[in-house]
């Protein structure tokens, strides 16, 4: 089974790709968890909780993609359910590897 659940914030405005009928949207979602050392949550010099952040490329198609493009913006919180997809492409003689999440469901939080 290939299923992932992510809860985080959109890092930049949503971008569209393709045509309306065969396209979708793409955005980056940041997920955060506190840094824990010796059983204690770590704080920075200003007293804020230190976090370990991960950035995920999310793609959504069809009506789901349209709903995101029309209603969500940078900083909005989302809960994304989908699957992990890996791809490889070559440009200028170099091989690039990509990891992205293709969304099945997105909940607005």
N, C-alpha and C positions, 0 to 999 in steps of 0.2 A: 504494500500500500504506500502511495506517495501522497501524503497530506501534511500541510503545514498550517499553523495558526499563528498570526502575528498581530500584535496590538502596538500601535505607535502613531507617530505624527508625520504628515506629509512635509517633505523638506523644501519643495519648490512647487511652483504652479504646474498643474497637470498639462502634459503635451499630448496632442492628437497625432495619429499616424494613419496612413491609408485613406480610403474613401469612407463616406458615412456608412455604406452598406457592408463593406468588408474590412473596415479599419477598427481601431480601438484607441485606447489611451495608455500612456506610460507615465509613471511617477516613481519617486523614491520615498520609501517609508523608513524612518529611523526608529529602532527599538532600543530601549535602554534598560539596564539593570544596575543596581547599586554595586559598588566595589566593596567586597567584604574581606577583611584581613583579620586573622586571629579571632573570628567570630563576631567582629564588630564592623558596622557600616562606617566606611571612611568618609571624612569630611575634608573639604579644602580649607585654605587659609581664611576664607570668608564665612565658613560654617555651612556651606552648601554640600549636599551629598555628592560624592564623586560617582560618576556612572561610567559603565562600559557600554559604548554605543555601537550598534551594527546598522549598516545601511543596506536596504534591500530594494532591488528594482522590481516593480510590480507592473504587470500588464493586465488590462481588462478589456473585454471585447463586447460588442453588441450593446444591448440596453444597459448593461451594468457599466460599461465604459462611458456611455452617454450620461448616465446619472452622476458619475464621478466628475466628468468634465463640466457639467452644468451646475453642480452644487458644492464642490469641494475645492479648497485652496490651500496654499502654504500654511502650515501650522495646525490644520484640522486633524482631529484624532479619528482613527479608523481601526476596525477589527477586520482583518483579511483572512479568509480561508481559501486555500488553493493548493497548487502542486508546484514542486520545484522542477525547473527545466534547465538543462545545460545545453550550451551550443558552442560551436567552434567555427570561426571563419578566418580567412586569410586575406591580408591586405599588404601590398608592397613587400611581399615575400616573408611576412611575419604572421605567425599564428596567434590569434586572440581567442581566449576562452571566456565565456559569459555564463553567469548564473542569474536566473530570474524566477519570479513567482508569477504564475498565471492564475489569476483570481477566479474562483468559482462563486464566492459570495463575499460581499463587503457590507459591513454594518457601520452606520454613522454613529459615533459615540459623542 
